[in-house]
Amino acid sequence: MKPVDVAPLLSPSVVEPVAAQQASDPARRNLLTGSAKVLAGAALFNLVDPLVRAGAWAAGSDAPEKKEVKIGFIPLTDCASVVMASVLGIDKKYGVTIVPTKEASWPGVRDKLINGELDLAHVLYGLIYGVQLGIGGPKKDMAVLMNLNQNGQAITLSNKLLEAGVRDGAGLAKLIKSDKREFTFAQTFPTGTHAMWLYYWLATYGINPMQDVKVITVPPPQMVANMKVGNMDGYCVGEPWGARAIADKIGFTGVTTQDIWTDHPEKVLGTTSDFVAKNPNTARAVTAAILEAGKWIDASVSNRRQTAETVAAKSYVNTATDSILDRMLGRYSDGLGKTWDDAHPMRFHGDGSANFPYLSDGMWFLTQHKRWGLLKDHPDYLAVAKQINRIELYKEAAAAAKTALPQSESRTSKLIDGTVWDGSNPKAYADGFKIKV
């Protein structure tokens, strides 16, 4: 059965422009009125120094073309570096003001990027690639400026499955083969990361996501509510909505996405090709600011704790800090009694390796789009990745933010099924899976 894009079964989240709430947001008010932690962060970035505040790219011909930029985000933990670049004032160092804008769904983010309501967005890697090729909405040339984070998503299974004896992928496969009822799983966007992690994991255990189960599309903040009323057996989404299912006692973690692909790419800073062409200095300045914010988040447990407290606010993710903090710190519980310190939790910088827009990462999503029939023919994998991933612009931003660069524009990874991906032969890789369309 092919994935179905259905209207959310519950009312959508209210879209709240963060700039309009900053004065009343307790987290931001505390940050701006003397929190010792934030003063330390400000000192770290020399934000009180007017010469530094002007920024390496904020004067002369390198001055940002747009001084204020709207960056859309979905209420997920991994919007953190966009939020903190604004809250800590790191954006001002590069001559721009970031206005984080809360959005209700990924299709909404896509549409607002395309029509120019948003300048840039915290967005699904595969969404940008899908729009580029016209398979995830209207076709438009797009750009990935940087990777925002790695790891930190999860596939959550319902307590209904637990009652049927399911605790992992193998148990799920056994149940699906023996029980003839329709099993429903949710992802967040048809060409996005969560869809690809869900499909890959199911296929690893012999479950064909296009034939053996029903797949629906649900916005991230509505996953928990939909599972509560029994609308799905499982879902793949970013945090904190995996942890929230456990806290609300409605589900458990079947697998983390870092166990599917260690240090996998996740959200990106995305925009249209037109925006970069018209505003190259702005694009570079924003990228540099968010790079520094990611570096700051990853620098200490204290900074991560402060970040969790900030993004938990109503203006951003709108959930309890506890639902964000543990997994942001790498402290996991699966809801079945197992707890562990994850060696590969969500990371926002990783000495730059978490942020580099590897060509092989972008190409991987194309291989999966082909695998699952979203692309009918093989694209020119490398050419598409080079067109979308703005590596030269990233390198300039990385130099401004004093961020290290990797030795190669591609990398090698081994996924949960033992398959090795290095980007060298994407056509053979896409065609080589036993389970595919």
DRENDO-1510 file (C-alpha; in Angstrom, 1 decimal, always signed):
<recs>
REC; n; res; u; v; w
REC; 1; MET; +0.0; +0.0; +0.0 .
REC; 2; LYS; +1.4; +3.4; -1.0 .
REC; 3; PRO; +1.9; +6.1; +1.7 .
REC; 4; VAL; -1.1; +8.3; +2.1 .
REC; 5; ASP; -0.9; +12.0; +2.9 .
REC; 6; VAL; -3.9; +12.6; +5.1 .
REC; 7; ALA; -5.2; +15.7; +6.8 .
REC; 8; PRO; -4.3; +15.7; +10.5 .
REC; 9; LEU; -7.0; +14.1; +12.6 .
REC; 10; LEU; -6.7; +16.7; +15.3 .
REC; 11; SER; -6.7; +20.5; +15.1 .
REC; 12; PRO; -3.4; +21.9; +14.0 .
REC; 13; SER; -1.0; +23.7; +16.3 .
REC; 14; VAL; -1.3; +27.5; +16.4 .
REC; 15; VAL; +1.4; +29.2; +14.4 .
REC; 16; GLU; +3.1; +31.7; +16.6 .
REC; 17; PRO; +5.7; +34.1; +15.3 .
REC; 18; VAL; +8.3; +34.0; +18.1 .
REC; 19; ALA; +9.3; +37.6; +17.7 .
REC; 20; ALA; +5.9; +38.8; +18.9 .
REC; 21; GLN; +6.2; +36.7; +22.1 .
REC; 22; GLN; +9.7; +37.4; +23.1 .
REC; 23; ALA; +8.9; +40.0; +25.7 .
REC; 24; SER; +6.4; +37.7; +27.5 .
REC; 25; ASP; +8.3; +34.4; +27.1 .
REC; 26; PRO; +9.7; +33.6; +30.6 .
REC; 27; ALA; +12.6; +31.7; +29.2 .
REC; 28; ARG; +13.7; +34.5; +26.9 .
REC; 29; ARG; +13.0; +37.2; +29.6 .
REC; 30; ASN; +15.2; +35.4; +32.1 .
REC; 31; LEU; +17.9; +35.0; +29.4 .
REC; 32; LEU; +17.8; +38.7; +28.6 .
REC; 33; THR; +17.6; +40.0; +32.2 .
REC; 34; GLY; +20.7; +38.7; +33.8 .
REC; 35; SER; +20.9; +34.9; +33.8 .
REC; 36; ALA; +24.5; +34.2; +34.8 .
REC; 37; LYS; +24.6; +31.4; +32.2 .
REC; 38; VAL; +23.6; +33.6; +29.4 .
REC; 39; LEU; +26.1; +36.3; +30.4 .
REC; 40; ALA; +28.7; +33.6; +30.3 .
REC; 41; GLY; +27.5; +32.7; +26.8 .
REC; 42; ALA; +27.6; +36.3; +25.8 .
REC; 43; ALA; +31.1; +36.7; +27.0 .
REC; 44; LEU; +32.1; +33.6; +25.1 .
REC; 45; PHE; +31.0; +35.3; +21.9 .
REC; 46; ASN; +32.2; +38.8; +22.9 .
REC; 47; LEU; +28.8; +40.1; +22.2 .
REC; 48; VAL; +29.5; +43.3; +24.3 .
REC; 49; ASP; +32.3; +44.3; +21.9 .
REC; 50; PRO; +30.9; +46.6; +19.2 .
REC; 51; LEU; +33.7; +45.8; +16.8 .
REC; 52; VAL; +33.0; +42.0; +17.1 .
REC; 53; ARG; +29.3; +42.6; +17.0 .
REC; 54; ALA; +29.7; +44.2; +13.5 .
REC; 55; GLY; +31.0; +40.8; +12.4 .
REC; 56; ALA; +33.5; +39.6; +9.9 .
REC; 57; TRP; +30.9; +39.7; +7.1 .
REC; 58; ALA; +28.8; +42.7; +8.3 .
REC; 59; ALA; +30.6; +45.6; +6.6 .
REC; 60; GLY; +31.4; +46.9; +3.2 .
REC; 61; SER; +30.6; +44.7; +0.2 .
REC; 62; ASP; +30.2; +41.7; +2.5 .
REC; 63; ALA; +27.3; +43.3; +4.4 .
REC; 64; PRO; +24.2; +41.2; +4.6 .
REC; 65; GLU; +21.6; +42.3; +2.0 .
REC; 66; LYS; +18.8; +41.6; +4.4 .
REC; 67; LYS; +19.2; +42.6; +8.0 .
REC; 68; GLU; +16.3; +40.7; +9.3 .
REC; 69; VAL; +15.4; +37.1; +8.3 .
REC; 70; LYS; +12.5; +34.9; +9.1 .
REC; 71; ILE; +13.5; +31.4; +9.8 .
REC; 72; GLY; +10.6; +28.9; +10.0 .
REC; 73; PHE; +10.8; +26.0; +12.5 .
REC; 74; ILE; +8.7; +23.1; +13.6 .
REC; 75; PRO; +8.4; +22.5; +17.4 .
REC; 76; LEU; +11.2; +19.9; +17.7 .
REC; 77; THR; +14.3; +19.8; +19.9 .
REC; 78; ASP; +16.5; +20.1; +16.8 .
REC; 79; CYS; +15.4; +23.6; +16.1 .
REC; 80; ALA; +17.7; +24.6; +19.0 .
REC; 81; SER; +20.6; +26.1; +17.1 .
REC; 82; VAL; +18.3; +28.4; +15.2 .
REC; 83; VAL; +16.6; +29.5; +18.4 .
REC; 84; MET; +19.8; +29.9; +20.4 .
REC; 85; ALA; +21.5; +32.0; +17.6 .
REC; 86; SER; +18.6; +34.4; +18.1 .
REC; 87; VAL; +18.2; +34.2; +21.9 .
REC; 88; LEU; +21.9; +34.6; +22.7 .
REC; 89; GLY; +22.3; +37.4; +20.2 .
REC; 90; ILE; +24.9; +35.5; +18.1 .
REC; 91; ASP; +23.1; +36.6; +15.0 .
REC; 92; LYS; +23.9; +40.3; +15.7 .
REC; 93; LYS; +27.6; +39.4; +15.6 .
REC; 94; TYR; +27.2; +38.8; +11.9 .
REC; 95; GLY; +25.0; +41.8; +11.2 .
REC; 96; VAL; +21.6; +40.0; +10.9 .
REC; 97; THR; +18.6; +39.5; +13.1 .
REC; 98; ILE; +17.1; +36.0; +13.1 .
REC; 99; VAL; +13.3; +35.9; +13.7 .
REC; 100; PRO; +12.4; +32.3; +14.5 .
REC; 101; THR; +8.8; +31.6; +13.3 .
REC; 102; LYS; +6.9; +28.7; +14.6 .
REC; 103; GLU; +5.1; +26.6; +12.0 .
REC; 104; ALA; +2.4; +23.9; +12.2 .
REC; 105; SER; +3.5; +21.4; +9.6 .
REC; 106; TRP; +6.2; +20.5; +7.1 .
REC; 107; PRO; +4.0; +21.2; +4.1 .
REC; 108; GLY; +3.4; +24.6; +5.5 .
REC; 109; VAL; +7.1; +25.2; +5.8 .
REC; 110; ARG; +7.6; +24.1; +2.2 .
REC; 111; ASP; +4.9; +26.4; +0.9 .
REC; 112; LYS; +6.2; +29.4; +2.8 .
REC; 113; LEU; +9.7; +28.8; +1.6 .
REC; 114; ILE; +8.5; +28.6; -2.0 .
REC; 115; ASN; +6.3; +31.7; -1.9 .
REC; 116; GLY; +8.9; +33.8; +0.1 .
REC; 117; GLU; +6.9; +34.2; +3.4 .
REC; 118; LEU; +9.9; +32.5; +5.0 .
REC; 119; ASP; +13.5; +33.4; +4.1 .
REC; 120; LEU; +15.0; +30.1; +5.4 .
REC; 121; ALA; +13.9; +27.2; +7.5 .
REC; 122; HIS; +14.8; +24.5; +9.9 .
REC; 123; VAL; +13.7; +21.8; +7.6 .
REC; 124; LEU; +13.8; +18.1; +6.6 .
REC; 125; TYR; +16.8; +17.2; +4.4 .
REC; 126; GLY; +14.6; +15.1; +2.1 .
REC; 127; LEU; +11.9; +17.8; +1.8 .
REC; 128; ILE; +14.4; +20.1; +0.2 .
REC; 129; TYR; +15.6; +17.4; -2.2 .
REC; 130; GLY; +12.0; +16.4; -3.0 .
REC; 131; VAL; +11.0; +20.0; -3.9 .
REC; 132; GLN; +14.1; +20.3; -6.1 .
REC; 133; LEU; +12.9; +17.3; -8.1 .
REC; 134; GLY; +9.2; +18.0; -8.0 .
REC; 135; ILE; +8.2; +15.0; -5.9 .
REC; 136; GLY; +7.4; +16.7; -2.6 .
REC; 137; GLY; +5.3; +19.5; -3.9 .
REC; 138; PRO; +5.8; +22.2; -6.6 .
REC; 139; LYS; +9.2; +21.9; -8.3 .
REC; 140; LYS; +11.6; +24.7; -7.4 .
REC; 141; ASP; +15.4; +25.0; -7.2 .
REC; 142; MET; +16.4; +24.8; -3.6 .
REC; 143; ALA; +19.5; +25.1; -1.4 .
REC; 144; VAL; +20.9; +23.4; +1.7 .
REC; 145; LEU; +23.3; +25.7; +3.5 .
REC; 146; MET; +24.3; +23.5; +6.4 .
REC; 147; ASN; +23.3; +20.4; +8.4 .
REC; 148; LEU; +21.7; +21.6; +11.7 .
REC; 149; ASN; +22.1; +18.3; +13.6 .
REC; 150; GLN; +22.7; +14.6; +13.6 .
REC; 151; ASN; +20.9; +11.8; +15.4 .
REC; 152; GLY; +18.2; +12.2; +18.0 .
REC; 153; GLN; +15.0; +10.9; +16.3 .
REC; 154; ALA; +13.1; +7.7; +17.2 .
REC; 155; ILE; +10.6; +5.2; +16.1 .
REC; 156; THR; +7.9; +4.9; +18.8 .
REC; 157; LEU; +5.6; +1.8; +19.0 .
REC; 158; SER; +2.3; +1.8; +20.8 .
REC; 159; ASN; +1.4; +0.0; +24.0 .
REC; 160; LYS; -1.2; -1.9; +21.9 .
REC; 161; LEU; +1.8; -3.6; +20.1 .
REC; 162; LEU; +3.5; -4.2; +23.4 .
REC; 163; GLU; +0.4; -6.0; +24.7 .
REC; 164; ALA; +0.7; -8.2; +21.6 .
REC; 165; GLY; +4.2; -9.1; +22.5 .
REC; 166; VAL; +6.1; -6.7; +20.3 .
REC; 167; ARG; +9.3; -5.2; +21.7 .
REC; 168; ASP; +11.5; -4.7; +18.6 .
REC; 169; GLY; +11.6; -4.9; +14.8 .
REC; 170; ALA; +11.7; -8.7; +14.7 .
REC; 171; GLY; +8.7; -9.0; +17.0 .
REC; 172; LEU; +6.8; -6.5; +14.9 .
REC; 173; ALA; +7.5; -8.5; +11.7 .
REC; 174; LYS; +6.3; -11.7; +13.3 .
REC; 175; LEU; +3.0; -10.0; +14.4 .
REC; 176; ILE; +2.3; -8.4; +11.1 .
REC; 177; LYS; +2.8; -11.7; +9.3 .
REC; 178; SER; +0.4; -13.5; +11.7 .
REC; 179; ASP; -2.2; -10.8; +12.3 .
REC; 180; LYS; -4.2; -9.9; +9.2 .
REC; 181; ARG; -5.4; -6.5; +10.5 .
REC; 182; GLU; -4.2; -3.3; +9.0 .
REC; 183; PHE; -1.2; -1.8; +10.8 .
REC; 184; THR; -0.8; +2.0; +10.6 .
REC; 185; PHE; +2.4; +3.9; +10.9 .
REC; 186; ALA; +3.0; +7.7; +10.7 .
REC; 187; GLN; +5.8; +9.8; +9.4 .
REC; 188; THR; +6.0; +13.6; +9.0 .
REC; 189; PHE; +6.5; +14.2; +5.3 .
REC; 190; PRO; +6.6; +11.8; +2.3 .
REC; 191; THR; +10.1; +12.6; +1.1 .
REC; 192; GLY; +11.5; +13.6; +4.6 .
REC; 193; THR; +13.9; +12.0; +6.9 .
REC; 194; HIS; +11.4; +10.4; +9.2 .
REC; 195; ALA; +9.7; +8.6; +6.3 .
REC; 196; MET; +13.1; +7.3; +5.2 .
REC; 197; TRP; +14.1; +6.1; +8.7 .
REC; 198; LEU; +10.7; +4.4; +9.1 .
REC; 199; TYR; +10.8; +2.7; +5.8 .
REC; 200; TYR; +14.5; +1.6; +6.1 .
REC; 201; TRP; +13.9; +0.1; +9.6 .
REC; 202; LEU; +10.7; -1.8; +8.6 .
REC; 203; ALA; +12.4; -3.2; +5.5 .
REC; 204; THR; +15.4; -4.3; +7.6 .
REC; 205; TYR; +13.0; -6.7; +9.3 .
REC; 206; GLY; +11.3; -7.9; +6.1 .
REC; 207; ILE; +8.4; -5.5; +6.3 .
REC; 208; ASN; +7.6; -3.8; +3.0 .
REC; 209; PRO; +6.3; -0.3; +4.0 .
REC; 210; MET; +4.5; +0.1; +0.6 .
REC; 211; GLN; +2.6; -3.3; +0.8 .
REC; 212; ASP; +2.5; -4.7; +4.3 .
REC; 213; VAL; +1.4; -1.6; +6.3 .
REC; 214; LYS; -0.5; +1.6; +5.9 .
REC; 215; VAL; +1.6; +4.8; +6.2 .
REC; 216; ILE; +0.1; +8.2; +7.0 .
REC; 217; THR; +1.5; +11.7; +7.3 .
REC; 218; VAL; +1.0; +13.6; +10.6 .
REC; 219; PRO; +2.7; +16.8; +11.8 .
REC; 220; PRO; +5.3; +16.2; +14.6 .
REC; 221; PRO; +3.4; +18.0; +17.5 .
REC; 222; GLN; +0.3; +15.9; +16.8 .
REC; 223; MET; +1.9; +12.4; +16.9 .
REC; 224; VAL; +1.4; +11.8; +20.6 .
REC; 225; ALA; -2.3; +12.9; +20.5 .
REC; 226; ASN; -3.0; +10.7; +17.5 .
REC; 227; MET; -1.4; +7.7; +19.2 .
REC; 228; LYS; -3.4; +8.4; +22.4 .
REC; 229; VAL; -6.7; +8.0; +20.5 .
REC; 230; GLY; -5.5; +4.9; +18.6 .
REC; 231; ASN; -4.9; +6.3; +15.2 .
REC; 232; MET; -1.6; +4.6; +14.6 .
REC; 233; ASP; +0.5; +1.6; +15.8 .
REC; 234; GLY; +3.8; +3.5; +15.6 .
REC; 235; TYR; +5.5; +6.7; +14.3 .
REC; 236; CYS; +8.8; +8.1; +13.5 .
REC; 237; VAL; +9.5; +11.7; +14.5 .
REC; 238; GLY; +12.0; +14.0; +16.2 .
REC; 239; GLU; +12.3; +14.6; +19.9 .
REC; 240; PRO; +10.7; +15.4; +22.2 .
REC; 241; TRP; +7.8; +13.5; +20.8 .
REC; 242; GLY; +9.4; +10.1; +21.3 .
REC; 243; ALA; +10.1; +10.9; +25.0 .
REC; 244; ARG; +6.7; +12.4; +25.4 .
REC; 245; ALA; +5.0; +9.1; +24.4 .
REC; 246; ILE; +6.9; +7.3; +27.2 .
REC; 247; ALA; +6.1; +10.1; +29.7 .
REC; 248; ASP; +2.4; +9.9; +28.7 .
REC; 249; LYS; +2.5; +6.0; +29.0 .
REC; 250; ILE; +1.2; +5.4; +25.5 .
REC; 251; GLY; +4.2; +3.9; +23.8 .
REC; 252; PHE; +7.8; +2.9; +23.9 .
REC; 253; THR; +11.0; +3.4; +21.8 .
REC; 254; GLY; +11.4; +0.6; +19.2 .
REC; 255; VAL; +14.6; +2.0; +17.9 .
REC; 256; THR; +16.5; +5.3; +17.9 .
REC; 257; THR; +17.5; +6.6; +14.5 .
REC; 258; GLN; +21.2; +6.7; +15.5 .
REC; 259; ASP; +20.9; +2.9; +15.8 .
REC; 260; ILE; +19.6; +2.9; +12.2 .
REC; 261; TRP; +22.4; +5.1; +11.0 .
REC; 262; THR; +25.0; +6.3; +13.4 .
REC; 263; ASP; +25.6; +10.1; +13.1 .
REC; 264; HIS; +23.0; +10.4; +10.3 .
REC; 265; PRO; +22.1; +13.8; +8.8 .
REC; 266; GLU; +18.8; +15.2; +10.1 .
REC; 267; LYS; +17.4; +18.7; +9.8 .
REC; 268; VAL; +19.1; +21.3; +7.5 .
REC; 269; LEU; +19.1; +25.0; +7.1 .
REC; 270; GLY; +17.2; +25.2; +3.9 .
REC; 271; THR; +16.1; +27.9; +1.5 .
REC; 272; THR; +15.4; +28.5; -2.2 .
REC; 273; SER; +18.1; +28.9; -4.8 .
REC; 274; ASP; +16.6; +32.4; -5.5 .
REC; 275; PHE; +17.1; +33.5; -2.0 .
REC; 276; VAL; +20.8; +32.6; -2.1 .
REC; 277; ALA; +21.3; +34.3; -5.5 .
REC; 278; LYS; +19.8; +37.5; -4.2 .
REC; 279; ASN; +21.2; +37.4; -0.7 .
REC; 280; PRO; +24.5; +35.5; -0.7 .
REC; 281; ASN; +26.0; +37.6; +2.2 .
REC; 282; THR; +22.9; +37.1; +4.3 .
REC; 283; ALA; +22.9; +33.4; +3.7 .
REC; 284; ARG; +26.5; +33.2; +4.7 .
REC; 285; ALA; +26.0; +35.4; +7.8 .
REC; 286; VAL; +23.0; +33.3; +9.0 .
REC; 287; THR; +24.9; +30.1; +8.4 .
REC; 288; ALA; +27.9; +31.4; +10.4 .
REC; 289; ALA; +25.7; +32.5; +13.3 .
REC; 290; ILE; +23.9; +29.1; +13.5 .
REC; 291; LEU; +27.2; +27.3; +13.3 .
REC; 292; GLU; +28.4; +29.3; +16.4 .
REC; 293; ALA; +25.1; +28.6; +18.2 .
REC; 294; GLY; +25.5; +24.8; +17.5 .
REC; 295; LYS; +29.1; +25.0; +18.8 .
REC; 296; TRP; +27.9; +26.7; +22.0 .
REC; 297; ILE; +25.1; +24.1; +22.6 .
REC; 298; ASP; +27.6; +21.2; +22.3 .
REC; 299; ALA; +30.3; +22.9; +24.4 .
REC; 300; SER; +29.0; +21.8; +27.8 .
REC; 301; VAL; +26.2; +20.0; +29.7 .
REC; 302; SER; +25.3; +23.3; +31.2 .
REC; 303; ASN; +24.8; +24.9; +27.8 .
REC; 304; ARG; +22.6; +21.9; +26.7 .
REC; 305; ARG; +20.6; +22.2; +29.9 .
REC; 306; GLN; +20.0; +25.9; +29.3 .
REC; 307; THR; +19.1; +25.2; +25.7 .
REC; 308; ALA; +16.5; +22.6; +26.8 .
REC; 309; GLU; +15.0; +25.1; +29.2 .
REC; 310; THR; +14.8; +27.7; +26.5 .
REC; 311; VAL; +13.3; +25.7; +23.7 .
REC; 312; ALA; +10.8; +24.0; +26.0 .
REC; 313; ALA; +9.0; +27.4; +26.3 .
REC; 314; LYS; +5.5; +27.9; +24.7 .
REC; 315; SER; +7.1; +30.1; +22.0 .
REC; 316; TYR; +9.1; +27.2; +20.7 .
REC; 317; VAL; +8.4; +23.5; +21.4 .
REC; 318; ASN; +5.8; +24.0; +24.2 .
REC; 319; THR; +6.4; +21.1; +26.4 .
REC; 320; ALA; +8.0; +20.2; +29.8 .
REC; 321; THR; +11.7; +20.8; +30.0 .
REC; 322; ASP; +12.1; +17.2; +31.3 .
REC; 323; SER; +10.7; +15.8; +28.0 .
REC; 324; ILE; +13.6; +17.5; +26.2 .
REC; 325; LEU; +16.5; +17.5; +28.6 .
REC; 326; ASP; +17.3; +13.8; +29.1 .
REC; 327; ARG; +17.6; +12.9; +25.5 .
REC; 328; MET; +19.3; +16.1; +24.7 .
REC; 329; LEU; +21.9; +15.0; +27.2 .
REC; 330; GLY; +22.0; +11.5; +25.8 .
REC; 331; ARG; +20.2; +9.9; +28.7 .
REC; 332; TYR; +17.8; +7.4; +27.3 .
REC; 333; SER; +15.0; +5.2; +28.6 .
REC; 334; ASP; +13.0; +3.1; +26.2 .
REC; 335; GLY; +9.8; +2.9; +28.3 .
REC; 336; LEU; +10.4; -0.9; +28.9 .
REC; 337; GLY; +12.8; -0.6; +31.8 .
REC; 338; LYS; +16.0; -0.2; +29.8 .
REC; 339; THR; +18.1; +3.0; +30.4 .
REC; 340; TRP; +21.4; +4.0; +28.9 .
REC; 341; ASP; +23.8; +6.8; +28.1 .
REC; 342; ASP; +23.8; +7.0; +24.3 .
REC; 343; ALA; +27.2; +7.3; +22.6 .
REC; 344; HIS; +25.6; +9.1; +19.7 .
REC; 345; PRO; +22.9; +11.5; +20.9 .
REC; 346; MET; +21.6; +14.5; +19.1 .
REC; 347; ARG; +24.5; +16.8; +18.4 .
REC; 348; PHE; +24.5; +20.3; +16.9 .
REC; 349; HIS; +28.2; +20.8; +16.0 .
REC; 350; GLY; +30.6; +17.8; +16.7 .
REC; 351; ASP; +33.6; +20.0; +15.9 .
REC; 352; GLY; +31.9; +20.8; +12.6 .
REC; 353; SER; +31.3; +17.3; +11.4 .
REC; 354; ALA; +27.6; +17.5; +12.3 .
REC; 355; ASN; +27.2; +20.6; +10.2 .
REC; 356; PHE; +29.0; +20.0; +7.0 .
REC; 357; PRO; +26.6; +19.4; +4.0 .
REC; 358; TYR; +28.2; +16.2; +2.7 .
REC; 359; LEU; +27.3; +15.4; -0.9 .
REC; 360; SER; +26.9; +11.8; +0.0 .
REC; 361; ASP; +24.3; +12.6; +2.6 .
REC; 362; GLY; +22.1; +14.4; +0.1 .
REC; 363; MET; +22.6; +11.6; -2.4 .
REC; 364; TRP; +21.5; +9.0; +0.1 .
REC; 365; PHE; +18.0; +10.6; +0.3 .
REC; 366; LEU; +17.8; +10.4; -3.5 .
REC; 367; THR; +18.6; +6.7; -3.4 .
REC; 368; GLN; +15.8; +6.1; -1.0 .
REC; 369; HIS; +13.4; +8.2; -3.0 .
REC; 370; LYS; +14.2; +6.0; -6.0 .
REC; 371; ARG; +14.0; +2.8; -3.8 .
REC; 372; TRP; +10.5; +3.6; -2.7 .
REC; 373; GLY; +9.2; +4.7; -6.1 .
REC; 374; LEU; +9.0; +8.4; -5.3 .
REC; 375; LEU; +11.5; +8.9; -8.2 .
REC; 376; LYS; +10.6; +6.9; -11.3 .
REC; 377; ASP; +14.1; +7.1; -12.9 .
REC; 378; HIS; +17.6; +7.5; -11.6 .
REC; 379; PRO; +18.6; +11.1; -11.3 .
REC; 380; ASP; +22.1; +12.4; -11.8 .
REC; 381; TYR; +22.8; +11.9; -8.1 .
REC; 382; LEU; +26.0; +13.8; -7.8 .
REC; 383; ALA; +24.9; +16.7; -10.0 .
REC; 384; VAL; +21.7; +17.2; -8.0 .
REC; 385; ALA; +23.7; +17.1; -4.7 .
REC; 386; LYS; +26.2; +19.6; -6.0 .
REC; 387; GLN; +23.4; +21.9; -7.1 .
REC; 388; ILE; +21.6; +21.9; -3.8 .
REC; 389; ASN; +24.3; +21.6; -1.2 .
REC; 390; ARG; +26.1; +25.0; -1.2 .
REC; 391; ILE; +29.5; +23.8; +0.0 .
REC; 392; GLU; +31.5; +26.8; -1.0 .
REC; 393; LEU; +29.2; +29.2; +0.8 .
REC; 394; TYR; +29.3; +26.8; +3.8 .
REC; 395; LYS; +33.1; +26.9; +3.8 .
REC; 396; GLU; +33.1; +30.7; +3.9 .
REC; 397; ALA; +30.7; +30.7; +6.8 .
REC; 398; ALA; +32.7; +28.0; +8.6 .
REC; 399; ALA; +35.8; +30.2; +8.2 .
REC; 400; ALA; +34.0; +33.1; +9.8 .
REC; 401; ALA; +32.7; +30.9; +12.6 .
REC; 402; LYS; +36.1; +29.3; +13.1 .
REC; 403; THR; +34.7; +25.8; +12.3 .
REC; 404; ALA; +36.8; +22.9; +11.1 .
REC; 405; LEU; +36.2; +21.3; +7.7 .
REC; 406; PRO; +36.3; +17.6; +7.0 .
REC; 407; GLN; +38.9; +16.2; +4.6 .
REC; 408; SER; +36.3; +15.0; +2.1 .
REC; 409; GLU; +32.9; +16.2; +0.8 .
REC; 410; SER; +31.6; +12.7; +1.1 .
REC; 411; ARG; +31.7; +10.1; +3.9 .
REC; 412; THR; +31.2; +6.4; +4.5 .
REC; 413; SER; +28.6; +4.9; +6.8 .
REC; 414; LYS; +27.3; +1.5; +7.8 .
REC; 415; LEU; +23.6; +1.2; +8.4 .
REC; 416; ILE; +21.5; -1.1; +10.6 .
REC; 417; ASP; +21.1; -3.8; +7.9 .
REC; 418; GLY; +24.9; -4.0; +7.4 .
REC; 419; THR; +24.8; -2.0; +4.1 .
REC; 420; VAL; +27.7; +0.4; +3.6 .
REC; 421; TRP; +27.0; +3.8; +1.9 .
REC; 422; ASP; +29.8; +6.0; +0.6 .
REC; 423; GLY; +28.2; +7.7; -2.3 .
REC; 424; SER; +30.4; +6.1; -4.9 .
REC; 425; ASN; +27.8; +4.2; -6.9 .
REC; 426; PRO; +24.3; +5.5; -5.9 .
REC; 427; LYS; +22.5; +3.8; -8.8 .
REC; 428; ALA; +23.7; +0.3; -7.8 .
REC; 429; TYR; +23.1; +1.1; -4.1 .
REC; 430; ALA; +19.5; +2.1; -4.8 .
REC; 431; ASP; +18.8; -0.9; -7.0 .
REC; 432; GLY; +20.6; -3.3; -4.6 .
REC; 433; PHE; +18.0; -3.6; -1.9 .
REC; 434; LYS; +15.9; -6.8; -1.7 .
REC; 435; ILE; +12.8; -4.9; -0.5 .
REC; 436; LYS; +12.0; -1.9; -2.8 .
REC; 437; VAL; +9.3; -0.7; -5.2 .
</recs>
